[in-house]
């Protein structure tokens, strides 16, 4: 069983893709999850958006499983990333809109522990190994956690989300100069940008981002209207996609430029 997919590069950049998968294992389906709802909050085609980064030497790590199986970007203790605000948990029981995912009881503690062992832990073992490999080789490394979400999800945030939502956990997970470089690259596209707004970075950004230890973590949450037809995820929207890809190439190039300049 493949629980993670690795495309290894040599530059000091790891791109994490934790929510692009749609696979639902038979054991999870047997526990009553609704297959039609379990994939609605997927970060559609984000892995394809960043495929160009392989040619720049980045390392890409993704999981093929749906976030509804277990969310590898949530605190494994079950603690909320945003206390007092609506969110989804380590093993989601609702969609972003609040619709129940299970036809019967929610997964038991035993089921959650098994999913963590089967899917969560292997993903983070692979991700941590790649971060350590590149940090030891280059002295420091950037972890870029790549996401997308619908522009309007009233249960999670008021109004329409900016296009580029950059998170560094309030500045704790990355050098502020790096965050500024990313923000400048996004602003140059002419699209709306926010730093450490509604999305400050999930557990991946918060857990791995240790600037004093040479690991700088940045989460990018894209509003899906940038690159796709939000009403129909199956619509390839090639012109939007190509335009967004060019914008993200600018962002990734800016990150690599920061790393290279910092090492000189």
N, C-alpha and C positions, 0 to 999 in steps of 0.2 A: 504494500500500500504506500503510495507516494503522498507524503504529508507536506512536502515543500518542494519547490523548484528553484534551482540555483543556476544563474548564468554569471560566471566568475570573470572579473576583470582585475587589472593591476593598478588603476588609479585610486587615490584615497577617497573614494566615494562609494557608499553602499546605499542603494535605493530599496527600501522595504515596501512591499505591495501586499498589505495584510487583508484587504477586503475585495479583491477582484475575483475571487473564486465563486463558483456556483454549485460545486459538487455537494451532494447530500448522501452520506453513507447509508446503506440499508439499516444499520443498527439505529441510526438517528430517526430515519423514517418510521421505523417500527415503534418508536416512542411517541408517535402521534404528531410530529411536526407537519404543518401544512406546506406541502411542496410549492404550491402556487404563491404563497406569501413569503416563504423562507428566503427568496432571492430578490425581493423587491428593493431592498436597501443595498444592493451590490454597488460597488464603485465601478460602474460599467466601463469596460475597455480602457481603464487607466493603465493596465500593463502594456497595452498596445501604444498608448500615448507616449510612454517612456522607453519604448523599444530602441529608439535612436541612441539612447545613452550607452548602449553596449559598444557602439562604434567609438565612443569617447573614452572607453576604458572603465566605465562604472561596473560595479557588481550589483546584480538584481536578485532579490530573494522574494518569492511570493508563495502563497498557499493556494492550492486549487479548491479548497473547501470553502463553502459559504460561511460567512460570519455568523449565521444562525446556528451552526454546529458548535462553535465556540469562538469568541471574539479575541483574537490574539493581540488586540490593542486595548485590552481592559486589564485592570489590576487583578492578578490571579487570586488575591485575597477576597475579592468581591466588593471592595470599597469603591464608592462612586468617585469618578474623576471630577464631577461637577456637583458637589453637594448642594441640595436645594433646587437643582434644575432637573428637568426631564432629560433622561438619557436611557440608553440600553445597557444591560449588564454583561457579565462575563459569558453567560449563556443566555442570550436574549429570549424573552418570553413574549415580547410584543414587537411589532414593527415600529419604525420611527413615528408613525401616526397613531400608535397606541392600540392597533388591532392585535388580538391574541394570535400567537403562532401555533398553539397546541390545541388539538381537539379534545384532549383529556387533561390530566394533571400535568403540571410543569415538571421538568426533569428533576429527579431526586438528587440528593447530595452525592449519592454513590455514582449516579450517571454523570454528574458534572465532574467528579474526580476522575472518572474513566476517560472522559473527553479531554480533560486537561493532559492526562498522561499520553493519550493517543495523538493529539493534534497540537495543543498549545506548547507543550514542552519541546517537542521536536523542532517546531518552527523557531523557537527562541534559541535552541542549541545551535541551529544552522546560522541564524542571524548573528548571534554572539561570536561564533567562530570566525565569521567573515570580518566583523568589526575588529576583533583582536588581530587577525592576520594582517590587515592593512595598517592598523595602528603601529604594530611592531615594525612593519616595513618602512612606513613613511613618517612615523613620529606622531602624527595626528590624522584623524579621519573625520569625514562628515557623514552622518547618517541622515538621509532624506526620506521621510516617511510620506508616501504618496497616496492621496485620497481624493474622492469626489463625493458630492452630495447634491440632491435636488436644491434648486435655488430657494424654494419656499417650503418649509416644514414648520407650520405654526406651533406644533407641540414642542419643538426644540428651540426655536428662536423667532423673535418678532420680525416682521417685514421680510424683505428679500435680501439674501446673503450677498455680500460682495463677491466678485469673481475669484480673486486670489485671497485666501485666508491663510496667513502665515502664523505658525505657532512655535514659540521657543520656551514655553512654560514661564512666561513673564520675564524672559531674559536669562533664566537659570540654566537652560539646556544648551546654549550656544553663545559664542562670542558676539557681542552686539555689532561689530563691524561686519560679520558674516550676515547677520539678519538684515543689516542695512543694504548690503550688496544684493541680497535676494529681493528685498523690497524695491530697490531702484530698478532692477531688471523687470519686475512686474509692472511698476509704474510706467515704464517706457512703452508698454504695450497699449496704453491708453485706457485700460480696463480698471475697474475699481479694486482697491487693495486695502487690506487691514492687517495689522500686526498685533497678535495676542488679543484678538477680539473674542467673539463667542467660542472659537476653537483655538485653544492655547497649546494644543498638543495632547495626544493620548498617552497611554501608559508606555508605549514604545519610546516616544520622545522624552518623557519624564524619567524613565528607568535608565536609558542608555546615555542620555546627554550629560556628560561630565567634562566640561571644558578644562578643568584643572588636571584631568587625566588624559587629555588629548582627544576626547570624543565630543563632537559638536553635533547636536541633533536638531533638525528642523522639520516640522510637519507642514505639508502643503495640502490644504483642503480646497479643491476647485469647485466652484459652482458649475453644475453640469451643463448649464446653458452655454458655456463657453465652447464646448466641443461636440454636443450631441442634441438631438431632439428629445427633450425631457419627457414629452408625452408618449414617446415610442422608442424605448432603448434599442429595439431591433433596427431602427433606421440608421444607416451608416453615416449620414450627414457628412460626406467627404470634404466639402469645402470648409466647414467649421472645424473638422478634425485636423486638417492640414494647417489651418491658421493657428490653432491651439498648439499643435506640435512645434511649430516654429517659435512660438512664444516661450514654450517650456525649454526648448533648446537654448534660448538666451539665458534662462534661469540657471540651467545646469552648467552652462559655460561660465557664468559668473561665479558659481560655487567653486568650480575647479580652478578658476583664476585666483580666487581667494586662497585656496589651499596652497597652490604653487607659490604665490607671493609670500605667504607666511613661512614657507619652508626655505626661501632664499636667504 
